[in-house]
Amino acid sequence: MAKIEIDRERCKGCGLCTISCPKELLRMGEEINRQGYFFAVWEDTGECTGCAICGEICPDVAICVWR
């Protein structure tokens, strides 16, 4: 099972990862990081395939995908 780690302080809330996830497991959170951005959060439902599209599309390199 794959795992996603999001560096909440690096995330600027662009939302590209939420759009790119084929399983729709990423969403924008309700909390704000120290820079004042809403950051992406991962819903661990066990459906993540580890495709790493979210990590590749992230312009801030805030997402690590573990397979």
VMD Tcl script that draws the C-alpha trace (Angstrom):
set ca {
  {0.00 0.00 0.00}
  {1.33 3.43 -0.95}
  {1.71 6.34 1.42}
  {1.79 10.09 0.74}
  {3.54 12.65 2.93}
  {2.75 16.33 2.43}
  {5.06 18.97 3.86}
  {2.39 21.35 5.09}
  {4.83 24.23 5.47}
  {6.06 23.98 1.85}
  {2.57 23.66 0.37}
  {1.21 26.92 -1.05}
  {-2.29 25.58 -1.70}
  {-2.23 25.70 -5.50}
  {-4.51 22.65 -5.66}
  {-2.75 20.98 -8.60}
  {-2.39 17.74 -6.65}
  {-6.09 17.65 -5.84}
  {-6.95 17.95 -9.52}
  {-4.36 15.40 -10.68}
  {-5.10 12.53 -8.28}
  {-6.96 9.84 -10.26}
  {-8.44 8.43 -7.03}
  {-9.42 11.88 -5.66}
  {-7.64 11.22 -2.36}
  {-6.19 14.71 -1.95}
  {-8.17 17.77 -0.94}
  {-7.49 21.23 0.38}
  {-7.51 21.31 4.16}
  {-9.24 23.72 6.48}
  {-6.13 24.68 8.45}
  {-3.60 27.33 7.49}
  {0.18 26.85 7.58}
  {2.68 29.40 8.93}
  {2.87 31.14 5.56}
  {-0.89 31.72 5.56}
  {-1.85 29.12 2.95}
  {-4.45 26.39 3.11}
  {-2.47 23.20 2.47}
  {-3.36 19.93 0.80}
  {-4.25 16.91 2.91}
  {-4.31 13.23 2.03}
  {-7.20 10.97 2.95}
  {-5.67 7.56 3.64}
  {-8.42 5.22 2.50}
  {-6.05 2.51 1.32}
  {-6.88 3.22 -2.32}
  {-3.66 5.06 -3.21}
  {-1.82 3.24 -6.01}
  {1.43 5.17 -5.58}
  {1.27 6.58 -9.11}
  {3.11 9.71 -7.84}
  {1.33 12.09 -10.22}
  {0.66 14.39 -7.26}
  {4.34 14.50 -6.34}
  {5.45 15.18 -9.90}
  {2.95 17.99 -10.50}
  {3.65 19.79 -7.20}
  {5.57 23.00 -8.03}
  {6.76 23.34 -4.42}
  {8.10 19.76 -4.09}
  {5.93 19.37 -1.00}
  {4.73 15.80 -1.68}
  {6.61 12.53 -1.15}
  {5.08 9.28 -2.35}
  {6.19 6.00 -0.77}
  {5.38 2.73 -2.52}
}
mol new
graphics top color blue
foreach p $ca { graphics top sphere $p radius 0.5 }
foreach p [lrange $ca 0 end-1] q [lrange $ca 1 end] { graphics top cylinder $p $q radius 0.2 }
display resetview
